[in-house]
């Protein structure tokens, strides 16, 4: 799987970072975003687009090499198969989306990290 998809980020309001990965191709992981300070403790992810059978998962890592599923507040892995929003809390150092399946390139991932 490719991992060449870079993210952009903005600061829409004080105390919020919003990293996003736009038009994530099938079978691709986004470049990791480094979670700084306390920004991963109250967070959400929104996925939108034309999924056509694809799944977007969130993964976290403390070393940037070994990736594990990020779990939502109920303890379930975040695996979204259509436009949806999930909330999470994480103290991991790195976070990234991973898209599997589907054929459309029009799936985007937007996070909000509050600190």
C-alpha positions as CSV (number, residue, x, y, z in Angstrom):
1,X,0.0,0.0,0.0
2,X,1.1,3.5,-0.8
3,X,1.8,6.1,2.0
4,X,2.5,9.2,0.0
5,X,-0.7,11.1,0.8
6,X,0.1,14.3,2.6
7,X,-2.2,16.2,5.0
8,X,-3.0,19.8,5.4
9,X,-4.0,21.4,8.6
10,X,-5.7,24.5,9.8
11,X,-6.5,26.3,13.0
12,X,-10.2,27.2,12.6
13,X,-10.6,28.5,16.2
14,X,-8.4,28.9,19.2
15,X,-7.4,25.5,20.8
16,X,-8.3,23.5,17.7
17,X,-6.2,21.8,15.0
18,X,-8.0,20.3,12.0
19,X,-5.7,18.0,10.0
20,X,-7.3,16.7,6.8
21,X,-6.4,14.3,4.0
22,X,-8.3,15.1,0.8
23,X,-9.2,12.7,-2.1
24,X,-7.6,9.6,-0.4
25,X,-7.0,7.0,-3.2
26,X,-8.0,3.4,-2.6
27,X,-5.5,1.2,-0.7
28,X,-3.6,4.2,0.6
29,X,-2.4,5.3,4.0
30,X,-2.1,9.0,4.7
31,X,1.1,10.5,5.9
32,X,1.1,10.5,9.7
33,X,0.1,13.6,11.6
34,X,2.1,14.2,14.9
35,X,-0.3,14.9,17.8
36,X,1.3,17.5,20.0
37,X,0.5,18.7,23.5
38,X,-2.9,17.5,24.6
39,X,-4.6,17.8,21.2
40,X,-5.5,14.1,21.0
41,X,-7.5,13.9,24.2
42,X,-10.7,15.3,22.8
43,X,-11.0,14.6,19.1
44,X,-13.3,13.5,16.2
45,X,-12.9,12.3,12.7
46,X,-15.3,12.9,9.8
47,X,-15.1,11.1,6.5
48,X,-17.0,12.2,3.4
49,X,-17.1,11.3,-0.3
50,X,-18.0,8.5,-2.7
51,X,-17.0,5.3,-0.9
52,X,-18.0,2.7,-3.5
53,X,-17.2,-0.2,-1.2
54,X,-14.2,1.2,0.6
55,X,-13.4,1.5,4.3
56,X,-11.5,4.2,6.1
57,X,-9.7,3.2,9.3
58,X,-7.7,5.3,11.7
59,X,-4.4,4.0,12.9
60,X,-2.0,5.2,15.7
61,X,1.6,4.7,16.5
62,X,4.2,5.8,19.1
63,X,7.2,5.0,16.9
64,X,5.9,5.8,13.3
65,X,6.7,2.2,12.2
66,X,4.2,-0.1,13.9
67,X,0.6,0.9,13.4
68,X,-2.4,-0.2,15.4
69,X,-6.1,0.5,15.0
70,X,-7.4,3.6,16.8
71,X,-10.5,2.9,18.9
72,X,-13.5,5.0,19.5
73,X,-14.9,6.0,22.9
74,X,-16.7,2.6,23.1
75,X,-13.5,0.7,22.5
76,X,-14.3,-0.3,18.9
77,X,-11.8,0.1,16.0
78,X,-12.7,3.2,14.0
79,X,-13.6,1.7,10.6
80,X,-16.0,3.9,8.6
81,X,-17.7,2.6,5.4
82,X,-19.8,5.7,4.5
83,X,-19.9,9.4,5.4
84,X,-19.8,9.4,9.2
85,X,-18.2,11.0,12.3
86,X,-16.6,9.2,15.2
87,X,-15.2,10.6,18.4
88,X,-12.0,9.4,20.1
89,X,-9.3,10.1,22.6
90,X,-5.7,9.2,22.1
91,X,-2.3,9.8,23.7
92,X,-0.4,8.2,20.8
93,X,2.2,10.3,19.1
94,X,1.2,9.7,15.4
95,X,-2.2,9.3,13.7
96,X,-3.1,8.5,10.1
97,X,-6.0,7.3,8.0
98,X,-5.9,4.1,5.9
99,X,-8.3,3.6,3.1
100,X,-8.9,0.1,1.7
101,X,-11.0,-1.0,-1.2
102,X,-13.3,0.9,-3.5
103,X,-12.5,2.6,-6.8
104,X,-13.3,6.3,-6.3
105,X,-10.6,8.8,-5.4
106,X,-13.1,11.2,-3.8
107,X,-13.0,10.2,-0.1
108,X,-11.7,12.8,2.3
109,X,-10.8,12.6,6.0
110,X,-11.1,15.6,8.4
111,X,-10.1,15.5,12.1
112,X,-10.7,18.0,14.8
113,X,-8.2,17.8,17.7
114,X,-8.9,20.0,20.8
115,X,-6.3,21.0,23.2
